[in-house]
Amino acid sequence: MLSIGSKVKLKFTGDRGKVTELLPEGMINVYLVDDDMEIPVHEDDLIPLENVSSAHGKVLSYPDKKAKKAFAPPQPLQAKKEVKFEGESQGLQLVFEPVLNDENTTDRYLIWLINDTEEEYIFNLLLKVKGEKDWDQNAKLDKMSKTEMGTMPFDQLNDNPVFELQKWRITSMGTQDFQKNSIKIKPKTFFGKLRTAPFIDVPVHWFLAFPKKKKAAQGEDLRSYTKRNASVRLPRNEEERRRFNLNDISEFASFEIEIDLHVGALETDTTGMDAAQIIRVQMEYFDGFIENAVRIGVPRVFVIHGLGKGKLRDLIATRLVNHPDVKTFRNEYHPRYGWGATEVEF
């Protein structure tokens, strides 16, 4: 039976510390001396120890919070340093970094998406709390990188948070390899998944969202590999039945998510055309591109129209405003396209 002051070891990480507080539902606050931090852990994930000392000296005992503060005064948060990853690639990971308050306890978590592969992805992360949508974020994950997606309050762990994830791999032929996953956060498993993640030099609560895919067999082209690995399942609701046609899995996988409407990029001869005729051709290409994107079920596309005087951009915006399948569109600065493209979400 554990009590305040008991020496313990975390079953999954081997970290050692002392019990500082007994919490409801079998949870226990443990002060980790080596990391100078306090975390809640389920009692099933703790191993009682006797007469154990840490690398920094004897494990401290805190009979109450006042005594704890006397031993461990509040420390300012240290700036995170960039860490070069040299380990074995895992895939796409969802991790939660504890943020300490002035009392040196965790009151919220930074949510990171980590990509330790040599591929690039478009990602959507949606958080549901008590069955209701709380927020969602889109991100582009560069290869071998981490991206901060938001925060989660500590108290939200009691509200059955669920993270729904979608990802598309970016290739020279557009987006491919669409996958979905759902991660239900339960305190017992959450606190048992403490480890150091790639590119983050602090302990985090770690979940593998999408394992790294095996490489294509030698001699297999990229399109065949994508088709072989495409996830095929029946749509769950009417919205999915409308947006995902099971007969178009391969077409979805190979669809290019951007169209360049500059005259030189279009496969047509505009010699002798005046400005009005050229714009009509550009809009024909635009209409066909949007029609195909909606039919196949692509979630978002980029329309490259350039800057110029803005006439083509304005025509595109007018068409998108009146399109029944367009959720939103934006002509904001994009690191890849600058101000010369419009992002469209269906």
Backbone hydrogen bonds, N-H to C=O, Kabsch-Sander energy under -0.5 kcal/mol:
donor,donor_aa,acceptor,acceptor_aa,energy
5,G,19,V,-2.7
6,S,3,S,-2.4
7,K,49,L,-0.6
8,V,17,G,-2.4
9,K,47,I,-1.9
10,L,15,D,-3.1
11,K,45,D,-2.7
14,G,10,L,-2.5
17,G,8,V,-2.3
18,K,31,Y,-1.7
19,V,6,S,-2.3
20,T,29,N,-2.6
21,E,29,N,-1.2
23,L,21,E,-0.5
23,L,27,M,-2.6
27,M,24,P,-1.5
28,I,41,V,-2.5
29,N,21,E,-2.7
30,V,39,I,-3.0
31,Y,18,K,-2.9
32,L,30,V,-0.6
32,L,37,M,-3.3
33,V,16,R,-0.7
33,V,31,Y,-0.7
36,D,32,L,-1.0
37,M,32,L,-1.6
38,E,104,N,-0.6
39,I,30,V,-2.5
41,V,28,I,-2.9
43,E,26,G,-2.7
45,D,42,H,-2.1
46,L,43,E,-1.5
47,I,9,K,-2.7
49,L,7,K,-3.4
54,S,57,G,-2.4
57,G,54,S,-1.6
59,V,52,V,-0.7
68,K,64,D,-2.0
69,K,65,K,-2.3
70,A,66,K,-1.6
71,F,67,A,-1.7
72,A,68,K,-2.8
83,V,199,F,-0.5
86,E,84,K,-0.5
92,L,210,F,-2.6
93,Q,91,G,-0.5
93,Q,114,I,-2.6
94,L,207,F,-2.7
95,V,93,Q,-0.5
95,V,112,W,-2.3
96,F,205,H,-2.2
97,E,95,V,-0.5
97,E,110,L,-2.9
99,V,108,R,-2.4
100,L,98,P,-0.5
101,N,105,T,-2.6
104,N,101,N,-2.0
107,D,99,V,-1.6
108,R,99,V,-0.8
109,Y,152,M,-1.9
110,L,97,E,-2.6
111,I,150,G,-3.0
112,W,95,V,-2.6
112,W,110,L,-0.6
113,L,147,T,-2.6
114,I,93,Q,-2.6
115,N,145,S,-3.1
116,D,91,G,-1.6
116,D,114,I,-0.5
120,E,170,I,-0.6
121,Y,141,L,-2.1
122,I,168,W,-2.9
123,F,139,A,-3.1
124,N,166,Q,-2.6
125,L,137,Q,-2.9
126,L,164,E,-2.7
127,L,135,W,-3.1
128,K,126,L,-0.5
128,K,162,V,-3.0
129,V,132,E,-3.0
130,K,159,D,-1.7
132,E,129,V,-1.7
134,D,127,L,-3.5
135,W,127,L,-1.2
137,Q,125,L,-2.6
139,A,123,F,-2.4
141,L,121,Y,-2.9
141,L,139,A,-0.6
142,D,140,K,-0.8
144,M,117,T,-1.6
145,S,115,N,-1.9
145,S,142,D,-0.5
147,T,113,L,-2.6
149,M,111,I,-3.2
150,G,111,I,-1.0
152,M,109,Y,-2.0
154,F,107,D,-2.3
156,Q,153,P,-1.1
157,L,154,F,-1.8
158,N,155,D,-1.5
159,D,156,Q,-1.8
160,N,157,L,-0.6
162,V,128,K,-2.6
163,F,183,I,-2.7
164,E,126,L,-3.0
164,E,162,V,-0.6
165,L,163,F,-0.5
165,L,181,N,-3.3
166,Q,124,N,-2.1
167,K,179,Q,-2.1
168,W,122,I,-2.5
169,R,176,Q,-3.2
170,I,120,E,-2.9
171,T,169,R,-0.5
171,T,174,G,-2.8
174,G,171,T,-1.7
175,T,255,F,-1.3
176,Q,169,R,-2.9
179,Q,167,K,-1.9
181,N,165,L,-2.2
183,I,163,F,-2.9
184,K,182,S,-0.5
185,I,161,P,-2.6
185,I,183,I,-0.5
186,K,184,K,-0.7
190,F,186,K,-3.1
191,F,187,P,-2.5
192,G,188,K,-0.7
193,K,190,F,-1.1
195,R,193,K,-0.5
195,R,204,V,-2.8
197,A,195,R,-0.5
197,A,202,V,-0.6
200,I,197,A,-1.6
204,V,195,R,-3.1
205,H,96,F,-2.4
206,W,193,K,-3.0
206,W,204,V,-0.6
207,F,94,L,-1.8
209,A,92,L,-1.7
209,A,207,F,-0.8
210,F,92,L,-2.2
212,K,90,Q,-2.4
220,E,217,A,-2.4
225,Y,221,D,-2.2
226,T,222,L,-2.4
227,K,223,R,-2.3
228,R,224,S,-2.3
229,N,225,Y,-1.6
230,A,226,T,-0.7
230,A,227,K,-0.7
231,S,178,F,-0.6
232,V,230,A,-0.7
233,R,231,S,-0.5
241,R,237,N,-2.1
242,R,238,E,-2.0
243,R,239,E,-1.8
244,F,240,E,-2.8
245,N,243,R,-0.6
245,N,296,I,-0.6
246,L,244,F,-0.7
248,D,245,N,-2.4
249,I,246,L,-0.8
252,F,248,D,-2.7
253,A,249,I,-2.2
254,S,250,S,-1.5
255,F,251,E,-0.6
255,F,252,F,-0.9
259,I,302,F,-1.9
261,L,259,I,-0.7
261,L,304,I,-2.9
265,A,262,H,-1.6
266,L,262,H,-0.8
266,L,263,V,-1.1
268,T,266,L,-2.0
270,T,268,T,-0.7
273,M,270,T,-2.0
278,I,274,D,-2.1
279,I,275,A,-2.1
280,R,276,A,-1.8
281,V,277,Q,-1.9
282,Q,278,I,-2.5
283,M,279,I,-2.5
284,E,280,R,-1.7
285,Y,281,V,-2.2
286,F,282,Q,-2.3
287,D,283,M,-3.0
288,G,284,E,-2.1
289,F,285,Y,-2.2
290,I,286,F,-2.5
291,E,287,D,-2.4
292,N,288,G,-2.2
293,A,289,F,-2.2
294,V,290,I,-2.4
295,R,291,E,-2.3
296,I,292,N,-2.5
297,G,293,A,-1.8
298,V,293,A,-2.1
301,V,344,V,-2.2
302,F,257,I,-2.9
303,V,342,T,-2.7
304,I,259,I,-3.0
304,I,302,F,-0.6
305,H,303,V,-0.7
305,H,340,G,-1.9
306,G,340,G,-2.5
310,G,307,L,-1.2
314,D,310,G,-2.3
315,L,311,K,-2.2
316,I,312,L,-2.2
317,A,313,R,-2.3
318,T,314,D,-2.4
319,R,315,L,-2.1
320,L,316,I,-2.3
321,V,317,A,-2.4
322,N,318,T,-1.1
323,H,320,L,-1.3
326,V,323,H,-1.1
327,K,325,D,-0.6
327,K,345,E,-2.1
328,T,345,E,-1.6
330,R,343,E,-2.2
332,E,330,R,-0.5
334,H,338,G,-1.9
338,G,334,H,-3.1
340,G,337,Y,-1.4
342,T,303,V,-2.4
343,E,330,R,-2.7
344,V,301,V,-2.9
345,E,328,T,-3.1
346,F,299,P,-2.7
